[in-house]
């Protein structure tokens, strides 16, 4: 099952949204990882097989492109925190829309402000 690592640039409430849907999710703030570098976050994501949830895609994309295998990512545009909840819910709906649920290995979901999901593979 997918587990999420939620970056500090998005609301910690996404952890609750994921948990309510049956996913394990960890927010950087509650792991005492606030202020860590993106490279450190990436290292934890890879070591613990956690799908990254971030609004900082421009920095994480090149790092993920260098990885042969990674546990995936979900990216939001720069929107208010309440909108992040709506967009994350849309991402979870997208993941669960197929049977079995989408495997996020090497998969990236990029959401726009309307909640439209673009799926692509990296690398």
Helices and strands as residue ranges (DSSP letters): E 3-6, H 13-20, E 24-27, G 28-31, H 38-47, E 51-54, H 57-65, E 73-75, H 81-96, E 107-111, E 117-121
